[in-house]
Amino acid sequence: MSQVDPLDRVIRRVETPDPPLEDSRGEVVVILDARQGKERVFDQAPFWRLGLDLRYFVVSSVGSAECEGPTCVVNDLATGRTIELLIRYEAQCVPGRAKLLALELGTHDDPHLHLNGLLETWVGEFLKAHKRGGEDVIGGFYRVKPSLERHLGERARSIGLELDAVVELAGEDEVKPVEIEIERLPVKLAGYVGEVLIHLRAELDIHPERKIQAVLRRGKASELEDKVRETTRSFMLERVSVHDFHFNLAEGIHDRLKATLEDVLAEEGRLVTHLVLEPVGLPAVEQNLTHDHLVRCKIKDPPTEVELRNSLLLDLEDLGRWRRSGFDDLEDWCERVLAPIAREQLFEKSYVDLLLDFSETEAAIKELVRQKASEVGYSVHHHVVLPALDPLELPKGFDVETGGEFATQDSRIKVGLNVVVHGAIPDLRKIEQHLRPGVDVKEKIKRAVFDVTERMMHGIHPERFYMRFLHTDVEGEQPVEEEIREAIRQELESSFAVHEPRIILKLTDTPLTNRITGLCKGYHSLEFSCTALPGGGADEEVPYVVRFEVLGVQDWFTFYSKGYESLEEEVEAIREILAEALKGDLGTVTQEQLQYRDIKGKVIVSQHIFTRALERVNEVFGLMIRIITMRRRLSVQERALRSVHALYAGKYAKAEIEGLEKKLSRRLDEYDRLVDRLADLQSSGFDPADPEIVHLREQIADLEPEITQKAPEFGPKLITEARNGKRVDVEWGAYSDQPALITAGKGTTEDQPESGDE
């Protein structure tokens, strides 16, 4: 046997019965009689060999052989399919089965060829068994392949051979992934005339469960491209609208086409692993857009034109319908469809109809527009407004404000008043008489409020207006604000059906109110001097300081008639008249009363003159004033006398202090003398009960309160205060040798002028 056969590593034929072996481990020599029909194995070479076909084999139980097996052709007459199975295997003798292996393979001239024949037989019997079970062994090759390989191993073991078989399909290595690209594929769409172009690129891999189909169809890549092309065209025509093509190509259509291609290519054993689908030269179309369109419509009563503003939110639902509609753009559609609908619906309407029943008209317009939009492939959200019809805002609420200067019951005096009205007119039917094109209802309300206010103010006195605007203490009288507000409310409810109007009245400034405010702000001062006329002018002048305030207006016409250039000029004029009135009345009293020195005298003077002076100011200026305080100052003679008193009081105080210092010095000397004498007696050993010592102690005890400041009227504290310049009242008491001093600063009444008036 040739040594190049790979199977020789397992079983080989030798010429000598005892061949020399380089390594005989695991190898045995099997002697075989190969006569056909009488095959048998000898334990040792027979002596008689005549008629025998003796052969010698070396069988190894450790060596293995990798061999190319047979090619098995499998046919399926029903389908006309044919496959070729390539078998490769690794063979090894089963330990202890060398004789069985030699008996099976050694009786043939070529063991390798005989083994291949066995393999073909075993494959055939396996496939027949599966065919009888109704299984498609060709179509399901990769499913039965593991079972077939196990079957070959089991059959080989029955002849003493350990066989690890691999069964492959002829041409399997030729099957590769395929990439198909069609740059401009014309396709037709469902319900759309004309073609569109798409760019298609697909990567086709081997289907893991249908690999046999890919193997059977190998070498037919052009047919794969044709199937992809035709499947795509058919899919687009049957299942894709022009709307979906424009807006769902990258998502919905892509996924559905990929699934369809996989179904078709499954019989080719292919799987679509990647698919690119793009439109070529497709014009952009907006799927959602907002559009405003203004339509001018005529109404019958009165014959006029109103503007109907339409706001549309359009969603494109069927591009094919839009393409077939013949419209160029939405502007064109609105002008040719929406505008006629609106004009037809409004043609028989009156102005009042639009205001009171526009909701029905609006609903009709919306429904007709919705139908027309659906016909061209759009859904629509539609708002219709009448921007020129201001009365439509009145039920929601309104504000008006008016005011100015109004003449009062005294036509010469005007006052300022501002009126603000907040309200709503829920039912426009109640003011139908005011609803006309070009009529501003809010302006009419404003005019009515002004007229009512003006009419009411003609009957109100200015004094009542300013003094009793918010509150009144007059029995049976309403505050001005409440009276005017009630009149305005009645007018609004009766003439304009305003529901629960809220009315706010606010006073505004006028030159007259500015004058009053300025005069009444704070207080004013007046200084003057006068002489008692009963004395014939021989008495001295007495100065007075008066502070007064303006309370309000007593006579409005008198006050109004005084036209001063400024507030300062008017206040100065009041001071002048008030001073003259006070001087005139004060001049009629005696000098003693004029130069009062106590509270009783002051009261007599005040009661005598105040009333007439205030009346005089009221007559001249029409004002009510009140004198807050009146105080007289020291006359010239009083100031001089006070200075003299102060001078002498200072001198008396100085002398008093010097006397106190001398007296204290004498007391200290006496105290020191007594203490020294007591010390001398005690050091000389005198008895403490000695009368002289007892007497000394009594004298010292009497002096100690003065020396140690225990006596309140004497001592160093008093001297210190005196030296600091304080004015004190001192009564010498026990020291009657010094006169009592009356210091300056002791007044006789509470009205004694302070030092600042000197």
C-alpha positions in Angstrom: 0.0 0.0 0.0 1.1 3.5 -0.7 2.4 5.4 2.3 0.9 8.7 1.1 -2.7 7.7 2.0 -3.6 9.6 5.3 -5.6 6.5 6.4 -2.3 4.6 6.7 -1.8 6.2 10.1 -4.7 4.1 11.3 -4.5 0.9 9.1 -1.8 0.0 6.5 -1.0 -3.2 4.6 2.5 -4.7 4.9 4.3 -7.4 2.8 6.1 -9.3 5.5 4.3 -11.1 8.3 6.6 -9.6 10.9 7.5 -6.1 9.7 10.1 -4.2 11.5 8.4 -1.3 13.4 10.1 1.8 14.6 7.6 2.2 17.4 5.3 -0.6 18.0 3.4 1.0 20.9 -0.3 0.8 20.3 0.1 -1.1 17.0 -0.9 -4.7 16.3 -0.4 -6.9 13.3 -3.6 -8.5 12.0 -3.3 -11.5 9.6 -6.3 -11.7 7.3 -7.7 -14.2 4.8 -9.3 -11.9 2.2 -11.1 -14.5 0.1 -14.5 -13.2 -0.9 -17.2 -14.7 1.2 -14.7 -16.6 3.4 -13.0 -13.6 5.1 -11.4 -14.4 8.4 -8.7 -13.4 10.8 -5.8 -15.6 12.0 -4.1 -15.3 15.3 -0.9 -16.4 13.7 0.2 -17.2 10.1 -1.1 -20.6 9.0 1.3 -23.3 7.9 -0.8 -24.4 5.0 -1.4 -21.4 2.7 -2.7 -23.0 -0.4 -5.9 -21.4 -1.5 -5.7 -18.6 1.0 -5.5 -14.8 0.2 -3.3 -13.8 3.1 -2.8 -10.1 3.9 -1.0 -8.5 6.7 -2.1 -5.2 8.3 -0.7 -2.9 11.0 -3.5 -1.3 12.9 -2.7 1.6 15.3 -5.0 2.5 18.2 -3.2 5.8 18.9 -2.7 7.3 15.5 -5.4 9.3 13.8 -5.9 10.2 10.2 -7.5 13.4 8.7 -9.0 12.5 5.4 -11.1 14.0 2.6 -14.2 11.9 2.3 -16.6 11.4 -0.7 -18.8 14.0 -2.4 -22.4 12.9 -2.0 -25.0 14.2 -4.5 -28.5 14.6 -3.1 -31.4 15.1 -5.4 -35.0 16.2 -4.8 -37.1 15.1 -7.7 -40.2 16.9 -6.5 -38.5 20.3 -6.4 -35.7 19.6 -8.9 -33.1 20.7 -6.4 -29.7 19.1 -6.1 -27.0 19.6 -3.5 -23.5 18.2 -3.1 -22.3 17.2 0.4 -18.6 17.2 1.1 -17.4 15.0 3.9 -14.2 15.4 5.9 -13.3 13.3 8.8 -10.8 12.4 11.4 -10.5 8.6 11.9 -8.9 6.5 14.7 -9.2 2.8 15.6 -11.3 2.0 18.6 -9.0 0.4 21.2 -9.4 -3.4 21.1 -11.3 -3.4 17.8 -8.2 -3.7 15.4 -9.3 -7.1 14.1 -12.9 -5.9 13.4 -11.5 -2.8 11.5 -9.0 -4.9 9.5 -11.7 -7.4 8.6 -14.0 -4.6 7.3 -11.4 -2.5 5.4 -8.6 -5.1 4.7 -10.7 -7.3 2.5 -10.8 -4.5 -0.2 -7.9 -3.5 -2.4 -8.2 0.2 -1.3 -9.4 0.6 2.4 -9.7 4.4 2.0 -11.9 4.0 -1.1 -14.0 1.4 0.6 -14.5 3.6 3.7 -15.6 6.5 1.4 -18.2 4.1 -0.1 -19.4 3.2 3.3 -19.8 6.9 4.1 -21.9 7.4 1.0 -24.0 4.5 1.9 -24.5 5.7 5.4 -25.4 9.2 4.2 -27.9 7.8 1.8 -29.6 5.6 4.4 -29.8 8.6 6.8 -31.4 10.9 4.2 -33.9 8.2 3.0 -35.0 7.7 6.6 -35.7 11.4 7.0 -37.4 11.7 3.6 -39.7 8.8 4.6 -40.6 10.9 7.7 -41.7 13.7 5.4 -38.8 16.0 6.1 -37.2 18.3 3.5 -33.6 17.3 3.9 -32.3 19.7 1.3 -34.2 22.7 2.5 -33.5 21.8 6.1 -29.9 20.7 5.5 -28.4 22.9 8.2 -31.0 21.7 10.6 -30.3 17.9 10.0 -26.5 18.4 9.6 -25.6 17.7 13.2 -27.7 14.6 13.2 -26.1 13.3 10.1 -22.6 13.8 11.5 -23.5 11.9 14.6 -25.0 9.1 12.5 -21.8 8.7 10.5 -19.8 8.5 13.7 -22.1 5.8 15.1 -22.0 3.7 11.9 -18.2 3.9 11.8 -17.9 2.7 15.4 -19.7 -0.4 14.3 -16.7 -1.4 12.2 -14.2 -0.5 14.9 -13.5 3.0 13.7 -13.7 6.2 15.8 -14.9 8.8 13.3 -15.4 12.6 13.8 -17.1 13.6 10.6 -17.8 17.2 9.2 -20.4 17.5 6.5 -20.3 20.6 4.3 -22.3 21.9 1.4 -20.5 22.3 -1.9 -20.2 26.0 -2.8 -20.9 27.1 0.8 -17.7 29.2 0.9 -18.7 31.0 -2.2 -21.8 32.6 -0.6 -21.0 36.2 0.5 -23.0 39.3 1.6 -24.3 41.3 -1.4 -24.7 45.1 -1.6 -27.2 46.6 -4.0 -27.4 50.3 -4.9 -29.8 51.9 -7.2 -29.2 55.7 -7.4 -32.4 56.7 -9.3 -35.2 54.2 -9.1 -38.4 55.5 -10.7 -41.5 54.4 -8.7 -45.3 55.1 -8.8 -47.3 55.9 -5.7 -50.8 54.8 -4.8 -53.4 57.2 -6.0 -50.9 59.5 -7.7 -50.3 60.2 -11.3 -46.6 60.4 -12.3 -43.4 58.9 -11.0 -41.0 59.9 -8.3 -37.4 59.0 -8.0 -35.8 57.3 -5.0 -32.2 56.4 -4.1 -32.1 52.8 -2.7 -29.2 51.0 -1.1 -29.5 47.6 0.5 -27.0 45.3 2.2 -28.1 41.6 2.0 -26.5 39.1 4.3 -27.0 35.3 4.6 -30.1 34.4 6.4 -29.0 32.2 9.4 -32.0 29.9 9.1 -32.1 29.8 5.3 -28.5 29.5 4.4 -29.2 26.5 2.1 -31.3 28.8 -0.1 -28.4 31.2 -0.4 -26.1 28.4 -1.4 -28.5 27.1 -4.0 -28.9 30.6 -5.5 -25.2 31.4 -5.5 -23.9 33.1 -8.6 -27.3 34.8 -9.2 -26.6 38.3 -7.7 -28.2 40.0 -10.7 -31.5 38.2 -10.0 -31.3 39.5 -6.4 -31.1 43.1 -7.6 -34.0 42.5 -9.9 -36.1 41.2 -7.1 -35.2 44.2 -4.9 -36.1 46.6 -7.7 -39.4 45.0 -8.6 -40.5 44.4 -4.9 -39.8 48.1 -4.2 -41.7 49.3 -7.2 -44.7 47.1 -6.3 -44.6 48.1 -2.7 -44.6 51.8 -3.5 -47.5 51.5 -6.0 -49.7 49.4 -3.7 -49.0 50.6 -0.2 -47.5 54.1 -0.2 -49.4 57.3 -0.8 -47.8 60.5 -1.9 -48.4 62.0 1.6 -46.6 59.1 3.3 -43.8 59.3 0.7 -43.2 63.0 1.6 -43.4 62.7 5.4 -42.9 59.1 6.5 -40.3 57.8 4.1 -37.5 57.8 6.6 -39.4 56.0 9.3 -42.7 54.2 8.6 -42.2 53.4 4.9 -38.6 52.5 5.5 -39.4 49.9 8.1 -42.4 48.4 6.1 -40.3 48.1 2.9 -37.5 46.4 4.8 -39.9 43.9 6.2 -41.4 43.3 2.7 -38.0 42.8 1.1 -37.0 40.3 3.8 -40.2 38.3 3.2 -39.4 38.2 -0.6 -35.7 37.5 -0.2 -36.2 34.7 2.4 -36.5 32.2 -0.5 -33.1 33.5 -1.7 -31.6 32.8 1.8 -31.0 36.5 2.3 -31.5 39.0 5.1 -31.7 42.8 4.8 -29.2 44.1 7.3 -29.2 47.7 6.1 -31.5 49.7 4.0 -31.2 53.4 2.9 -34.3 55.0 1.2 -34.1 58.6 0.1 -36.2 60.8 -2.2 -34.4 62.3 -5.2 -35.3 65.8 -6.3 -38.4 66.0 -4.1 -39.8 69.6 -3.4 -40.2 70.4 0.3 -43.7 70.6 1.7 -44.7 71.9 5.2 -46.8 69.4 7.1 -48.0 71.9 9.8 -48.4 75.6 9.4 -50.4 78.6 10.7 -52.1 81.0 8.4 -54.0 84.2 8.9 -56.4 85.5 6.3 -58.4 88.7 6.3 -61.7 88.7 4.4 -63.7 91.9 3.8 -67.4 91.1 3.9 -70.5 93.2 3.2 -73.5 93.2 5.5 -77.0 94.5 4.7 -78.1 96.6 7.7 -76.6 99.1 7.6 -74.9 98.5 4.2 -71.3 98.5 5.2 -68.2 96.4 5.2 -66.7 94.5 8.1 -63.4 92.7 8.4 -63.4 89.0 9.2 -60.1 87.8 10.5 -59.5 84.1 10.1 -56.7 82.2 12.0 -56.1 78.7 10.7 -53.9 75.9 12.0 -53.6 73.5 9.1 -52.3 69.9 9.3 -51.5 68.2 6.0 -53.1 64.8 6.1 -53.1 63.8 2.4 -50.5 65.3 0.2 -52.0 63.5 -2.8 -55.3 65.3 -2.5 -53.5 68.6 -2.2 -51.4 67.8 -5.3 -54.5 66.9 -7.2 -56.5 70.0 -6.0 -54.9 72.3 -8.5 -54.1 75.0 -5.9 -50.7 76.6 -5.9 -50.5 77.6 -2.3 -52.7 78.2 0.7 -53.1 81.9 0.0 -54.7 80.9 -3.3 -56.9 78.3 -1.6 -58.1 80.8 1.1 -58.9 83.4 -1.5 -60.8 81.0 -3.7 -62.5 78.9 -1.1 -62.5 80.5 2.4 -63.3 84.1 1.3 -66.5 83.1 -0.7 -67.8 81.0 2.3 -67.4 84.0 4.7 -68.9 86.5 2.3 -71.9 84.3 1.7 -72.6 83.7 5.4 -72.4 87.4 6.2 -74.2 88.8 3.2 -77.7 88.7 4.8 -76.6 89.6 8.3 -77.1 92.9 10.0 -74.6 94.7 12.4 -76.7 93.7 15.4 -76.8 90.0 14.1 -73.1 89.9 14.2 -72.9 91.3 17.7 -75.7 89.2 19.2 -75.7 85.9 17.2 -72.2 85.7 15.7 -71.5 82.4 17.4 -73.9 80.6 15.0 -72.5 82.4 12.0 -69.0 81.5 13.1 -69.9 77.8 13.6 -71.4 77.6 10.1 -68.2 79.2 8.6 -66.0 76.8 10.5 -67.9 73.7 9.3 -67.9 74.7 5.7 -64.2 75.5 5.8 -63.5 72.2 7.5 -65.2 70.3 4.7 -63.4 72.2 2.0 -60.0 71.7 3.7 -60.6 68.0 4.0 -61.3 67.8 0.2 -57.8 69.1 -0.4 -56.1 66.9 2.2 -56.0 69.3 5.2 -57.5 69.2 8.7 -58.0 72.6 10.2 -58.4 74.4 13.5 -60.2 77.6 12.8 -60.8 80.8 14.7 -62.9 83.6 13.4 -62.9 87.1 15.0 -64.4 90.4 14.1 -61.6 92.8 15.2 -63.6 96.0 14.2 -66.6 95.2 16.4 -65.6 96.8 19.7 -68.9 96.2 21.4 -68.1 92.5 21.6 -65.6 93.4 24.4 -68.3 95.0 26.5 -69.6 91.8 28.1 -66.1 90.9 29.2 -65.7 94.2 31.1 -64.7 97.8 30.4 -63.2 100.9 32.1 -63.9 104.5 31.4 -62.5 107.6 33.1 -63.6 111.2 32.8 -63.5 114.4 34.8 -62.3 118.0 34.9 -63.4 121.2 36.5 -67.1 121.5 37.2 -69.1 124.7 38.0 -70.9 124.5 41.4 -74.1 126.1 42.7 -72.0 129.3 42.8 -71.2 129.4 39.1 -68.2 131.6 39.8 -66.4 128.8 41.6 -65.3 125.6 39.9 -64.1 122.4 41.6 -62.0 119.5 40.3 -63.4 115.9 40.2 -62.3 112.7 38.5 -64.7 109.8 37.9 -63.6 106.2 37.1 -66.2 103.5 36.2 -65.5 99.7 36.0 -68.4 97.6 34.7 -69.7 95.1 32.1 -72.7 94.8 29.9 -73.6 91.1 29.9 -76.5 91.3 27.5 -75.9 93.4 24.4 -79.5 93.0 23.4 -80.5 95.6 26.1 -78.5 98.3 24.4 -79.4 97.5 20.8 -80.2 101.2 20.2 -76.6 102.1 20.8 -75.2 99.4 18.5 -74.3 101.0 15.2 -71.2 100.8 13.0 -68.7 103.5 13.9 -70.4 104.2 17.3 -68.1 103.9 20.2 -70.3 102.7 23.1 -67.6 103.3 25.7 -67.3 106.9 24.5 -71.0 107.3 24.9 -70.8 105.9 28.4 -68.0 108.3 29.2 -70.0 111.2 27.9 -73.1 110.2 29.9 -71.0 109.9 33.1 -69.6 113.4 32.5 -73.0 114.9 31.9 -74.5 113.4 35.0 -71.6 114.7 37.1 -71.8 118.1 35.6 -75.6 118.3 36.2 -75.2 117.2 39.8 -72.4 119.7 40.5 -74.6 122.6 39.5 -76.8 122.0 42.6 -73.9 121.6 45.1 -72.5 124.5 47.0 -68.6 124.6 47.0 -68.5 124.8 50.7 -70.5 121.5 50.9 -68.4 120.0 48.2 -65.1 120.6 50.1 -66.3 120.2 53.6 -68.8 117.4 53.3 -67.6 115.3 50.4 -67.0 112.0 52.1 -68.9 112.6 55.4 -71.6 115.0 56.6 -73.0 116.0 60.0 -76.1 117.7 58.5 -79.2 115.9 59.3 -81.0 114.5 56.2 -78.1 115.3 53.9 -76.1 112.7 51.9 -72.3 113.1 51.5 -71.5 114.6 48.1 -69.6 111.5 46.9 -72.6 109.2 47.7 -75.1 111.5 46.0 -73.1 111.8 42.7 -72.2 108.1 42.7 -75.9 107.1 43.0 -76.9 109.4 40.1 -74.2 107.9 37.9 -75.1 104.4 38.8 -78.8 105.0 37.9 -77.8 106.4 34.5 -75.5 103.5 33.7 -78.0 100.8 34.6 -81.0 102.5 32.9 -79.4 103.7 29.7 -76.6 101.2 29.2 -77.6 98.0 31.2 -74.3 98.1 33.0 -74.3 95.3 35.7 -73.3 96.4 39.2 -70.9 99.2 38.1 -68.1 100.2 40.4 -67.8 104.0 40.5 -64.8 105.8 42.1 -64.8 109.5 42.6 -61.5 111.4 43.3 -61.0 115.1 44.1 -58.5 116.8 41.9 -56.5 119.9 42.4 -57.5 123.3 41.2 -56.0 126.7 41.8 -58.6 127.3 44.5 -57.9 124.0 46.3 -54.2 124.6 46.1 -54.8 128.0 47.8 -56.9 126.4 50.6 -54.3 123.6 51.1 -51.5 126.0 51.3 -53.2 128.3 53.8 -54.4 125.4 56.1 -51.0 123.8 56.2 -49.1 124.4 59.4 -49.5 127.7 61.4 -48.4 131.3 60.9 -46.7 133.8 63.3 -47.4 137.5 63.8 -45.4 140.1 65.9 -46.6 143.6 66.7 -46.5 146.3 69.5 -49.2 148.5 70.8 -49.8 151.4 73.3 -52.8 151.9 75.6 -54.8 154.8 74.2 -56.4 155.6 77.6 -53.0 156.8 78.8 -52.9 159.4 76.1 -49.9 157.9 74.5 -47.6 158.5 77.5 -47.2 154.8 78.3 -44.6 152.7 76.7 -45.3 150.1 73.9 -45.9 146.5 74.8 -44.7 143.9 72.2 -46.9 140.8 71.4 -46.3 137.5 69.6 -49.4 135.7 68.1 -49.5 132.3 66.4 -52.6 131.4 64.4 -53.9 128.8 61.9 -56.4 128.8 59.0 -59.2 126.3 59.5 -61.1 126.6 56.2 -63.4 128.8 54.1 -66.4 130.6 55.6 -67.5 132.7 52.6 -66.5 131.0 49.3 -67.2 134.0 47.1 -65.2 136.4 49.3 -62.3 133.9 49.4 -62.6 133.2 45.6 -62.6 137.0 44.8 -59.2 137.5 46.4 -56.8 137.0 43.6 -53.3 137.1 45.1 -50.2 136.3 43.0 -48.8 133.9 45.5 -49.5 132.1 48.8 -46.9 134.2 50.6 -48.6 137.4 49.5 -52.0 136.2 50.7 -50.5 135.1 54.1 -48.8 138.5 54.5 -52.1 140.2 53.8 -53.9 138.1 56.5 -51.1 139.0 59.0 -51.5 142.7 58.2 -55.3 142.7 58.7 -55.1 140.6 61.8 -52.4 142.8 63.3 -54.4 145.9 62.7 -57.5 144.4 64.2 -55.6 143.2 67.3 -53.8 146.6 67.8 -57.0 148.5 67.4 -58.8 146.4 70.1 -55.8 146.2 72.4 -55.4 149.9 72.3 -58.7 150.4 74.1 -57.6 148.7 77.4 -55.6 150.2 80.2 -51.8 150.1 80.4 -52.1 147.8 83.4 -54.3 145.4 81.4 -52.1 145.7 78.4 -49.0 145.0 80.4 -50.5 142.1 82.4 -48.3 140.2 84.9 -50.4 137.1 85.7 -52.7 134.6 84.0 -55.8 136.4 85.1 -54.8 139.5 83.3 -53.9 137.6 80.2 -57.3 135.9 80.1 -59.0 139.3 80.4 -57.1 140.7 77.5 -57.6 137.6 75.3 -61.4 137.5 75.8 -61.6 141.2 75.1 -60.0 141.2 71.6 -60.0 137.7 70.0 -63.5 137.4 68.8 -63.6 140.8 67.0 -60.2 140.2 65.4 -61.3 136.8 64.0 -64.5 138.2 62.7 -62.6 141.0 60.9 -60.4 138.4 59.1 -63.5 136.5 58.1 -65.1 139.6 56.6 -62.1 140.5 54.6 -60.8 137.1 53.4 -63.8 134.8 53.9 -61.6 132.5 56.1 -62.1 130.8 59.4 -59.0 131.2 61.6 -58.0 130.3 65.1 -55.4 131.9 67.4 -53.3 129.2 68.9 -51.2 131.3 71.3 -50.7 134.9 72.3 -47.7 136.0 74.5 -46.5 139.4 75.4 -42.8 140.2 75.6 -41.0 142.5 78.1 -41.2 146.2 77.4 -38.0 148.3 77.1 -38.2 149.5 80.7 -38.8 145.9 81.9 -35.8 144.6 80.1 -33.6 147.4 81.6 -34.9 146.8 85.2 -34.2 143.1 84.8 -30.6 143.8 83.8 -30.1 145.9 86.9 -31.6 143.2 89.2 -29.3 140.7 87.6 -26.2 142.9 88.3 -27.0 143.4 92.0 -27.9 139.8 92.5 -24.5 138.8 91.2 -22.8 141.1 93.7 -24.8 139.9 96.7 -24.0 136.3 95.7 -20.3 137.0 95.6 -20.3 138.6 99.1 -22.3 135.7 100.5 -19.8 133.2 99.2 -16.9 135.1 100.7 -18.6 135.2 104.1 -19.2 131.5 104.0 -15.6 130.8 103.2 -14.4 132.9 106.2 -16.9 131.2 108.5 -15.7 127.8 107.4 -12.1 128.8 107.9 -12.8 129.9 111.4 -14.6 126.6 112.2 -11.7 124.5 110.8 -9.2 126.5 113.0 -11.3 125.9 116.1 -11.7 122.2 115.2 -7.9 121.8 114.9 -7.3 123.6 118.2 -9.7 121.4 120.1 -8.2 118.2 118.6 -4.7 119.3 119.5 -5.7 120.1 123.1 -7.4 116.7 123.5 -4.3 115.0 122.2 -2.1 116.8 124.7 -4.3 115.9 127.7 -4.6 112.3 126.7 -0.8 112.0 126.3 -0.3 113.5 129.7 -2.2 110.7 131.4 -5.4 112.5 132.3 -8.3 110.5 133.4 -10.7 110.1 130.4 -13.6 111.0 132.7 -11.9 114.3 133.5 -14.5 117.1 132.9 -12.2 119.0 130.6 -11.6 116.0 128.3 -15.3 115.3 128.3 -16.1 118.9 127.4 -13.5 118.8 124.6 -15.1 115.8 123.1 -18.5 117.4 123.2 -17.2 120.5 121.4 -15.4 118.3 118.7 -18.6 116.3 118.2 -20.6 119.5 117.6 -18.2 120.7 114.9 -17.8 117.4 113.0 -21.2 117.5 111.2 -20.1 120.9 109.6 -16.6 119.8 108.9 -17.7 116.4 107.3 -20.7 117.8 105.3 -23.3 116.2 107.5 -25.1 119.5 107.9 -27.0 120.3 104.7 -26.8 124.1 105.0 -23.1 124.4 105.6 -19.7 122.9 104.7 -17.3 122.3 101.7 -20.1 121.2 99.4 -21.9 124.5 99.7 -18.7 126.4 99.2 -17.8 124.4 96.1 -21.2 125.0 94.5 -21.0 128.7 95.3 -17.5 128.9 93.7 -18.9 127.2 90.6 -21.3 130.2 90.1 -24.6 128.6 90.9 -27.3 130.8 92.3 -28.6 129.5 95.6 -31.0 130.6 98.3 -29.4 130.6 101.7 -31.0 131.2 105.0 -28.3 131.7 107.7 -30.5 130.4 110.5 -28.3 130.2 113.5 -25.9 132.8 112.0 -28.2 135.7 112.4 -25.2 138.1 112.3 -25.5 137.9 108.4 -28.5 139.3 106.5 -30.5 136.9 104.4 -29.8 137.4 100.6 -32.5 137.2 97.9 -30.8 136.0 94.7 -31.9 136.9 91.2 -34.2 134.8 89.1 -37.2 134.6 91.5 -40.3 135.5 89.4 -43.7 136.6 90.7 -45.9 134.9 88.1 -45.7 132.0 85.6 -45.8 134.6 82.8 -42.6 136.3 83.8 -40.6 136.7 80.5 -37.7 134.3 80.1 -34.1 135.5 79.9 -34.2 135.2 76.1 -36.6 138.2 76.0 -34.2 140.6 77.6 
